[in-house]
Amino acid sequence: MRMKLLPALLLALAPMLVHGEDLMDAYRQAVANDPVLATADAQRLLVAEGVPVARAALLPQLSAGLALNQIHSTGSTQTTDGSGNIVQTGGGGHVRGRSLVGNFSQPIVDLSAIASLRAAHAAEDAQEQTYQAALQNLYVRVAGAYFNVLVAQDMLAIDRAYEDAYKQEFEQTSSRFKNGLSMEADVNQSKALYLYIKAQRISAQDGVKDARRALQQITGKPVGELKKLRDDLPMQPPQPDSEQAWVDAALKTNPTVLAARYAVTSDEHRVGAARAGHLPTLVAGVGYNKFGQWSNTMPGTGAYGPATTTVGLTLNVPLFSGGLTHARVKQALYQRDADQGVLETRRRQAARDAANYFNLVVDGIEQVASARDSVDAAQKTVASMRAGYTIGTQSLTNVVFAIQYLASMQSEYTVVRHQFVLNKLLLKQAAGTIDMRDLQAVNGLLQ
């Protein structure tokens, strides 16, 4: 059943019924411009680079170097070969030397580096889930900000309509007072109420402006005319219609829970990496060295010596590092314990949110229906009270109370119907299953 509105309220709402932006337009703008999502994306890419950084410690290392030096002397000089043996002496002058060095190494056994790579992979998975949580939260933030604009506009329309209603009451009471049909107290009361609702209308105008700015804060674009939520909303319960099913889903697929779980896995690998600091490492290496020397006091004597190549294995056995390794192990353990606490906190929050929003959606069906029926009953009461006041069987106080009650019910109705739709999105967000199709389904409810 459609909600019946006062003619004045219909006139106030009419300008908003034209074609305008919809929810998907706002979402596309938000994806392109929302700084919160952009920050989460940058953080995801930042953490992902930790994988190649950690992997580099297990890959071959190759380096080359060329050294040039010149030694000046005012006395006698001695020319040496690459092994340091004296091969020539002479007077003052300078000696030039060149050294070409190349080194290649490949870790064979480094359990700490292996554990660090595994930790980096788990950290990447955790940050990916954090990004997914930010993306899912964007669906809800855009829908919530969009609906806040619609609710604020409805509130303003209601206040405008009842400002007109109170103004009419004030004018009618003033006319009746002039004709001796009402008391001066009625005139003062109707005037006070008219000025009060006028002040409320001004406040509601500011509320609309702020709600539009809040949506613009997410989308980065000025907000135009928005499509409104239609009256005939589908009022189906959640599927599956089981609170425990939604709680179980939240514990399994909520991205904030998954991110915390991956963070604990990363911490466990970092504990292993820290403990591996007590273990030996084995590295295979190849070295190349070629040295030459020339003296300006003995021309023709300089030349490169024979190149040397070294191939071997280096075993490094840590014995004592001043307690550094032990402290790193304790740090890693404390970090793991802290993140386990975060994981449990997020599990409990996800379970609570899933149960709460499930009940809100289920109870919201009856709540929306009751609010709609209350509006219908309040409209009839206002009409009856006004007719009674005209013939003198009802007081102005009763008329005013009826108008206030109708305004309250219409405000309640617009809030609960928008919140019902938003709660369905929040339920899916708690379960970690919200996606673009859910936002498109909500967008289909706009007109």
Buried (B, 14 or more C-beta within 10 A) or exposed (E): EEBEBBEBBEBBBEEBEEEBBBBBBBBEBBBEBBEBBEEBBEBBEEBBEBBEEBBEBBEEEEEEEEEEEEEEBEEEBEBBBBEEEEBBEBEEBEBBBBBBBBBBBBBEEBBBBBBBBBBBBBBBBBBBBBBBBBBBBBBBBBBBBBBBBBBBBBBBBBBBBBBBBBBBBBEBBBEBBEEEEBEEEBBEBBBEBBBEBBEBBEEBBEBBEEBBEBBBBBBEBEBEEBBBBEEEBEEEEBEEEEBEBBBBBBBEEBBBBBBBBBBBBBBBBBBBBBBBBBBEBBBBBBBBBBBBBBBBBBEEEBEBBEEEEEEEEEEEEEEEEEEEBBEBBEEBBEBBEEBBEBBEEBBEBBBEBBBBBBBBBBEBBEBBEBBBBBBBEBBEBBEBBBEBBEEEEBBBEBBBBBBBBBBBBBBBBBBBBBBBBBBBBBBBBBBBBBEEEBBEEBBEBBE
